[in-house]
């Protein structure tokens, strides 16, 4: 398979482009599924709409696309284990007695994540190797932290998990490579 002429430049550019981390969960009917994504973007505040990309290489993508509703969990640094779990192929993401529950509407939700939204799929745009999903937020919770957001943010950069760290001069923050601590 030959690569598109822009593939290497694309990979290099986005390897250096930090992104927030989210976990998407759903249950299309046969079992709950979960997937870590770093492509979540806000589209509109009124109505509240988000979008994200699903790689068709993942076994979780097809079941997520069959579900009409889902839960979008916005992760903090404290949730790094969940991010890794839902990014690991073949992992049991919903063990009996684990830190998850079903919402009254049936979707699986991780109980330890403080910011989450139940969403309804609005539309999909299939693209070679991926699918772009747009979803409207229906309900959820966003609990403010006692500390500044940069103290607990989880960021994906250069194929590794990071958190923002101490303030540098001029209101800038440093990244801490979390992969060294695992």
C-alpha positions as CSV (number, residue, x, y, z in Angstrom):
1,X,0.0,0.0,0.0
2,X,1.5,3.3,-1.0
3,X,1.2,6.3,1.4
4,X,-0.4,9.6,0.4
5,X,2.3,12.1,-0.3
6,X,1.2,14.2,2.8
7,X,1.1,11.3,5.2
8,X,4.6,11.8,6.7
9,X,4.1,15.6,7.1
10,X,0.7,15.0,8.6
11,X,2.1,12.5,11.1
12,X,5.0,14.8,12.1
13,X,2.7,17.8,12.5
14,X,0.1,16.1,14.7
15,X,2.8,14.3,16.7
16,X,3.7,17.8,17.9
17,X,0.1,19.0,18.3
18,X,-1.2,18.3,21.9
19,X,-4.7,17.1,22.4
20,X,-7.1,16.5,25.3
21,X,-8.1,13.0,26.1
22,X,-11.6,11.5,26.2
23,X,-13.2,8.1,26.5
24,X,-16.3,7.3,24.5
25,X,-18.6,4.5,25.8
26,X,-21.7,3.0,24.4
27,X,-23.7,-0.2,24.2
28,X,-25.1,-1.1,20.8
29,X,-27.0,-4.0,22.3
30,X,-24.7,-7.0,22.7
31,X,-22.1,-5.6,25.2
32,X,-20.7,-2.2,26.3
33,X,-17.7,-0.9,24.4
34,X,-15.2,1.9,25.1
35,X,-12.5,3.7,23.2
36,X,-9.9,6.4,24.1
37,X,-9.9,9.4,21.7
38,X,-7.7,12.5,21.4
39,X,-9.8,13.9,18.5
40,X,-12.7,15.4,20.5
41,X,-13.6,18.9,19.5
42,X,-16.3,21.4,20.4
43,X,-18.5,22.3,17.5
44,X,-21.3,24.4,19.0
45,X,-22.3,25.6,22.5
46,X,-26.0,26.2,21.6
47,X,-27.0,23.5,20.9
48,X,-24.0,21.7,22.6
49,X,-22.4,19.6,19.8
50,X,-19.1,17.9,19.7
51,X,-17.3,15.8,17.1
52,X,-14.6,13.1,17.2
53,X,-12.9,10.7,14.9
54,X,-13.0,6.9,15.2
55,X,-10.2,4.9,13.5
56,X,-11.6,2.0,11.6
57,X,-8.6,-0.1,12.8
58,X,-10.1,-0.3,16.2
59,X,-12.5,-3.1,17.0
60,X,-14.5,-0.7,19.2
61,X,-15.3,1.7,16.3
62,X,-17.9,-0.4,14.5
63,X,-20.0,-1.1,17.7
64,X,-19.7,2.6,18.7
65,X,-21.1,3.6,15.3
66,X,-24.1,1.3,15.7
67,X,-25.1,2.9,19.0
68,X,-27.4,5.8,18.7
69,X,-26.3,7.3,22.1
70,X,-23.0,7.3,24.0
71,X,-21.2,8.7,27.0
72,X,-18.3,11.1,26.4
73,X,-15.9,11.2,29.4
74,X,-13.4,14.1,29.5
75,X,-10.4,12.8,31.3
76,X,-8.1,14.4,33.9
77,X,-4.6,13.3,34.8
78,X,-6.1,11.3,37.7
79,X,-7.9,9.2,35.0
80,X,-4.7,8.2,33.1
81,X,-5.3,4.5,34.0
82,X,-8.7,4.6,32.4
83,X,-7.2,6.3,29.3
84,X,-4.7,3.5,29.0
85,X,-7.2,0.8,29.6
86,X,-9.6,2.0,26.9
87,X,-6.6,2.4,24.5
88,X,-5.4,-1.2,25.0
89,X,-6.5,-3.8,22.5
90,X,-8.3,-6.8,24.0
91,X,-8.6,-5.3,27.5
92,X,-11.6,-6.0,29.7
93,X,-13.0,-2.4,30.0
94,X,-16.1,-3.3,31.9
95,X,-15.3,-5.9,34.5
96,X,-17.9,-7.0,37.0
97,X,-17.7,-4.9,40.1
98,X,-15.6,-2.3,38.2
99,X,-15.9,1.5,38.5
100,X,-18.7,1.8,36.0
101,X,-22.5,1.8,36.0
102,X,-25.4,2.0,33.5
103,X,-27.3,5.3,33.2
104,X,-31.1,5.0,33.5
105,X,-31.1,5.2,29.6
106,X,-28.7,2.2,29.4
107,X,-25.4,3.7,28.4
108,X,-22.2,2.6,30.3
109,X,-20.6,5.4,32.3
110,X,-17.3,5.3,34.3
111,X,-18.2,6.5,37.8
112,X,-14.8,8.0,38.7
113,X,-14.7,10.5,35.8
114,X,-16.1,13.9,37.0
115,X,-16.9,15.4,33.6
116,X,-19.1,13.4,31.4
117,X,-22.0,13.9,28.9
118,X,-24.6,11.6,27.5
119,X,-24.8,12.3,23.8
120,X,-26.9,11.4,20.7
121,X,-25.3,10.8,17.4
122,X,-26.3,13.4,14.9
123,X,-24.4,12.2,11.9
124,X,-21.3,10.4,10.6
125,X,-18.9,11.2,7.8
126,X,-17.1,8.1,6.6
127,X,-13.5,8.8,5.4
128,X,-11.0,6.3,4.3
129,X,-9.7,4.5,7.4
130,X,-11.8,6.6,9.8
131,X,-15.3,8.0,10.5
132,X,-16.1,11.5,11.8
133,X,-18.9,11.5,14.3
134,X,-21.0,14.5,15.3
135,X,-23.0,14.2,18.5
136,X,-25.4,16.5,20.5
137,X,-24.9,16.6,24.3
138,X,-28.1,15.7,26.1
139,X,-27.2,15.6,29.8
140,X,-24.1,15.3,32.0
141,X,-21.9,16.8,34.7
142,X,-18.9,19.1,34.6
143,X,-17.6,19.6,38.2
144,X,-15.1,22.4,38.6
145,X,-11.9,21.4,40.4
146,X,-10.6,23.2,43.5
147,X,-7.4,23.7,41.5
148,X,-6.6,25.4,38.2
149,X,-7.4,23.2,35.1
150,X,-3.7,23.0,34.2
151,X,-3.0,21.3,37.5
152,X,-5.0,18.2,36.5
153,X,-5.2,18.2,32.7
154,X,-4.4,15.1,30.7
155,X,-2.8,15.7,27.3
156,X,-1.7,13.4,24.5
157,X,1.4,14.5,22.7
158,X,4.0,12.6,20.6
159,X,2.3,9.3,21.2
160,X,2.6,9.7,25.0
161,X,0.4,10.9,27.9
162,X,1.4,14.1,29.6
163,X,0.1,16.5,32.2
164,X,0.7,20.2,32.5
165,X,3.1,21.1,35.2
166,X,4.4,24.1,37.1
167,X,3.9,27.6,35.8
168,X,6.8,29.0,33.9
169,X,7.4,32.7,33.3
170,X,4.8,34.6,31.4
171,X,1.9,32.3,32.4
172,X,3.2,29.3,30.4
173,X,3.2,25.7,31.5
174,X,5.6,22.9,31.1
175,X,4.5,19.3,30.1
176,X,5.4,16.3,32.2
177,X,5.9,13.1,30.3
178,X,3.7,10.6,32.3
179,X,5.1,7.5,30.5
180,X,8.2,7.8,32.7
181,X,6.2,7.1,35.8
182,X,4.4,4.0,34.7
